[in-house]
Amino acid sequence: MSLGEQLKSLRQAKQLSQPELAELAGIEQSYLSKLENDKAQPSNDMLRKLIAALEIGLEELLRKLPTTSVQKLASLPDVEQWLNKQNQQQFTQRRNFLLMSSALIVFAITLFFTGYSKLIFSEQQHEYVSEGVVREGEIKTIFDDWPRLLPRGEKDGHKLREQKAIEMTGRRDVEHIRIATWLGNPIEKPVDGGTRYYWYSQMVDQAQPINAWLQVVGIFLFAAGVMGFVIERKLFR
């Protein structure tokens, strides 16, 4: 739609005749007719009078025109100012879009690397083992060292040893714990009836599902960031 066609459409929407609009704008009807038939270009002052008479803003008029029609009016100060404002807004939007896409890619790489390297959620675990509950007054290593604590030279020493072995076997209640951080050796944990001592056993691998999820999310966000650059070219070209 050309400028003339747009002016005619707006005039008819207001149910105004050419003479009525010409009178409201303070211009000759013949000049308005030339404008509506695209046989003349308005001056900056004339354009202001027309949009005031039609009770619309400059943006409302220009946004409905094709780019070629707007460019023909670019020499008018008001139109030039509007175009500069539009270009600045588009530049800001484009810059923000690119920054957001770039930030998304950086964040995606960070997530993927975090999951891949297992730096935060380590899959190397320290395994500790507790043989059972150590009662008050007993040594920490009672489950391993009880034989040497038995009295020597007793007449019923063999029988006493068998009884103690049965007792310690009954008390044995092995527990394993795995933690990512070294907490010393042993780890003490008060429980009913005494204390559990967890002794370091070995390093073990224990899969952390969150590491796999971080990699998957990282790949997804990376793809979204790349798509942002593709979409930007189509939106702002």
HELIX and SHEET records of a PDB file:
HELIX    1   1 LEU A    3  ALA A   13  1                                  11    
HELIX    2   2 GLN A   18  ALA A   25  1                                   8    
HELIX    3   3 GLN A   29  GLU A   36  1                                   8    
HELIX    4   4 ASN A   44  ALA A   53  1                                  10    
HELIX    5   5 LEU A   58  ARG A   63  1                                   6    
HELIX    6   6 THR A   67  LYS A   72  1                                   6    
HELIX    7   7 PRO A   77  SER A  117  1                                  41    
HELIX    8   8 ILE A  142  LEU A  149  1                                   8    
HELIX    9   9 GLY A  157  ARG A  171  1                                  15    
HELIX   10  10 PRO A  209  LEU A  235  1                                  27    
SHEET    1   A 4 VAL A 133  VAL A 134  0                                        
SHEET    2   A 4 GLY A 194  ASP A 205 -1                                        
SHEET    3   A 4 GLN A 124  SER A 130 -1                                        
SHEET    4   A 4 GLU A 175  ILE A 179 -1                                        
SHEET    1   B 3 VAL A 133  VAL A 134  0                                        
SHEET    2   B 3 GLY A 194  ASP A 205 -1                                        
SHEET    3   B 3 ILE A 187  VAL A 191 -1                                        
END                                                                             
